[in-house]
Amino acid sequence: MISVEGLTKHFGPVRAVDGLSFTARPGMVTGFLGPNGAGKTTTLRMLLGLVTPTSGRALVNGRPYAELDRPVTEVGAALEATGFHPGRSARDHLRIACTAAGLPERRVDTVLERTGLTTAADRRVIGYSLGMRQRLALATAILGEPRVLILDEPANGLDPAGVHWLRSLLRHLAEEGCTVLVSSHVLPEVEQTADHVVIVAHGRLVRDAPLAELVGAGGELRVRTEQAGELAVALENAGGRVRREDDRLWVTGLEPEDVGRAALDTRAVLTELGRERSALEKIFLELTMAEPDGPPAPPGTGPGPEETGPEKVGAPGKGGQS
Ligand SMILES: Nc1ncnc2c1ncn2[C@@H]1O[C@H](COP(=O)(O)OP(=O)(O)OP(=O)(O)O)[C@@H](O)[C@H]1O
């Protein structure tokens, strides 16, 4: 269990985190979302005792990191996949971590296998891709079989197969009862992995809700057909809200299969059927576009459907220790 209570961190005049409170629960993947500079990494670093809060509390299993009896068996973290000695192999890196933490060396083979690194285990890290380093960071995080995992952008650098693998690993860990907190800007990825979503902007909480609640509220489908009039009536009868423009319809409150069924019933030929941008991405933009001191922008004021949201944008420079 992770609890963040009124957490605040000022770096001089910068309020990196500002009165943030949320909980990440066992058995769930909690997505921690926010635009660049929103305070995600600072929050994760405070949870891991790497940055001292200005005020408030960041607790793992009810205690600050510094008070955990055996942190490595309680919380695993992967913040940046850059801290590995380039001349060492993954196996050596994990062996050293095992010895330092007093863990049995057999854990090395287990985590190598779980992260798909077995065949590359004896190669030097200098030759690893970013994706392989991410896997090694995850392998290190789960070495002590912790029940809490804190991961900062773990999908960064993974290829589509790697992202798929990561998704199943995180789901598996949550099913085993772990608390998984994972920060990301890759919104469609979070949409497919998380059970619960915490969104921050300007260091403050803007939304804390089950994913299903958020996505259910924001999904819009784009439909194109020459029988737009008949189909619009059928979709409204099926419970949808429909906006029409010539042969195009924008539909909320229904799923693609509902549109398919209505099209079949009305014999409408669909020339296009798709989701209008990622539903979570749309909500994310609406919630995080507000000015720091103003309320969140009301729904519908985000960029229009044609615009593509900043799914992944460059990170600002980060300082070191507080
Ligand atoms: N050590 C530091 N010294 C000064 N300012 C810092 C330090 N660490 C972070 N900041 C600032 O605090 C704010 C929040 O940064 P943080 O890295 O926590 O955001 P983030 O949500 O993780 O961003 P990103 O998605 O780009 O990684 C930013 O304005 C950042 O420049």
The ligand as an SDF file (V2000), in Angstrom:
LIG
                    3D

 31 33  0  0  0  0  0  0  0  0999 V2000
   16.3360   18.7520   -7.7330 N   0  0  0  0  0  0  0  0  0  0  0  0
   15.5850   19.7090   -8.2650 C   0  0  0  0  0  0  0  0  0  0  0  0
   15.9080   21.0120   -8.1440 N   0  0  0  0  0  0  0  0  0  0  0  0
   15.1450   21.9950   -8.6550 C   0  0  0  0  0  0  0  0  0  0  0  0
   14.0000   21.7790   -9.3250 N   0  0  0  0  0  0  0  0  0  0  0  0
   13.6060   20.4980   -9.4960 C   0  0  0  0  0  0  0  0  0  0  0  0
   14.3730   19.4030   -8.9900 C   0  0  0  0  0  0  0  0  0  0  0  0
   13.7300   18.2450   -9.3040 N   0  0  0  0  0  0  0  0  0  0  0  0
   12.6230   18.6030   -9.9920 C   0  0  0  0  0  0  0  0  0  0  0  0
   12.5540   19.9540  -10.0880 N   0  0  0  0  0  0  0  0  0  0  0  0
   11.4650   20.7200  -10.7440 C   0  0  0  0  0  0  0  0  0  0  0  0
   10.2560   20.3200  -10.1330 O   0  0  0  0  0  0  0  0  0  0  0  0
    9.2130   20.2380  -11.0940 C   0  0  0  0  0  0  0  0  0  0  0  0
    8.6240   18.8360  -11.1220 C   0  0  0  0  0  0  0  0  0  0  0  0
    9.5830   17.9610  -11.6910 O   0  0  0  0  0  0  0  0  0  0  0  0
    9.3780   16.3910  -11.8120 P   0  0  0  0  0  0  0  0  0  0  0  0
   10.6190   15.8360  -12.4200 O   0  0  0  0  0  0  0  0  0  0  0  0
    8.9660   15.8330  -10.5070 O   0  0  0  0  0  0  0  0  0  0  0  0
    8.1420   16.2970  -12.8220 O   0  0  0  0  0  0  0  0  0  0  0  0
    7.6610   15.0510  -13.6830 P   0  0  0  0  0  0  0  0  0  0  0  0
    6.1760   15.0590  -13.6070 O   0  0  0  0  0  0  0  0  0  0  0  0
    8.3520   13.8050  -13.2430 O   0  0  0  0  0  0  0  0  0  0  0  0
    8.1300   15.4540  -15.1230 O   0  0  0  0  0  0  0  0  0  0  0  0
    8.5560   14.5150  -16.3730 P   0  0  0  0  0  0  0  0  0  0  0  0
    7.2970   13.8750  -16.8420 O   0  0  0  0  0  0  0  0  0  0  0  0
    9.0980   15.4960  -17.3340 O   0  0  0  0  0  0  0  0  0  0  0  0
    9.5610   13.5280  -15.8850 O   0  0  0  0  0  0  0  0  0  0  0  0
    9.8260   20.6870  -12.4080 C   0  0  0  0  0  0  0  0  0  0  0  0
    9.5750   22.0620  -12.5370 O   0  0  0  0  0  0  0  0  0  0  0  0
   11.3000   20.4040  -12.2100 C   0  0  0  0  0  0  0  0  0  0  0  0
   12.0970   21.2360  -13.0290 O   0  0  0  0  0  0  0  0  0  0  0  0
  1  2  1  0
  2  3  1  0
  2  7  2  0
  3  4  2  0
  4  5  1  0
  5  6  2  0
  6  7  1  0
  6 10  1  0
  7  8  1  0
  8  9  2  0
  9 10  1  0
 10 11  1  0
 11 12  1  0
 11 30  1  0
 12 13  1  0
 13 14  1  0
 13 28  1  0
 14 15  1  0
 15 16  1  0
 16 17  2  0
 16 18  1  0
 16 19  1  0
 19 20  1  0
 20 21  2  0
 20 22  1  0
 20 23  1  0
 23 24  1  0
 24 25  2  0
 24 26  1  0
 24 27  1  0
 28 29  1  0
 28 30  1  0
 30 31  1  0
M  END
$$$$
